[in-house]
Amino acid sequence: MRARWLINLFLLVLVAGVASFLYLRPQSNEQGTPSFELSDRKIGDFSRISVEEPSRAAVVFEKVDGYWHINKPYKARADQAAINRILSIVAARTTERFPAEDLGRFGLDKPRLSLKLDDQEFLFGTFNPVNEQQYVAYAGSVFLVENTYEQYATTQIVELIDKSPLRPTEKVVGFDFSWLEQWQELALKLERAANQWQVSVAGAKPEQQAVQEWFDAYWVRPLASSVEPYIPNRQAEHPTFQLKMQDGSKVQFEKLQESPELLLGRPDEGMLYHFPMDAGFAMLNPPAGIKP
């Protein structure tokens, strides 16, 4: 009897706990205060971004021919998706708006961050201790927004560089690997014409599907594991190879290292790209259909 009584008591407490949870849980926003966007501007409206923090030099991005580039502290192609995340502050949703008075209360008398999108300025203050959202001043008001927007804007600059060694507008139609050690004797070149890959080596019988799969996997939009600024050493000699583009232009890369990772330098843009060793090997060794 005592055991049954204890079981009944446990079940009663459990039911009471569930009932309390259902009663006290936060209601969905559909039943609460409606949310609204900070701004009526759109991500595509802007052409210049400035990120300023008290502790480091300003970072500036500019849109050129439809693509974002890092302008300061150095020049480089930017990761387009990462820049769009910075711009997403204009679409941030909030349910809280305060007059821009007594800014010290929100940590906005000395902002942690100033984010300027063209002439629109967003100032970032302290965090609300209850919901961990952040106070942001914009257009004469103070708002509470998710704390991810500051994280997007303060990402380390090297992480905002485009990880592709190719520009979005560069379309590869040929390869000249003849200066690489493994291909010097054969002077290997590949070129695509009329949707067919041609190999320069006599007697080569490339399987079109295999070459195309290699090209799609490693050269349509190759992404490095990391990238960093690079100053070519004119005193050093490194193996090189060239890519031919659809418009007839050529891009040269320097192979600085192939193990334990492939390091490719692009001198014309001053960038160094890191690739895993297996992917790097595949990039420079196409299935050209060459018999031993």
Secondary structure, 3 states (H helix, E strand, C coil): CHHHHHHHHHHHHHHHHHHHHHHHCCCCCCCCCCCEECCCCCHHHCCEEEEEECCEEEEEEEEECCEEEEEECCCEEECHHHHHHHHHHHHCEECCEEECCCHHHHCCCCCCEEEEECCEEEEEEEECCCCCCEEEEECCEEEEECCHHHHHHCCCHHHHECCCCCCCCCCEEEEECCCCHHHCCCCCEEEEECCEEEECCCCCCCCHHHHHHHHHHHCCCCCCCEEEECCCCCCCCCCEEEEEECCCCEEEEEEEECCCEEEEEECCCCEEEEEEHHHHHHHCCCCCCCCC
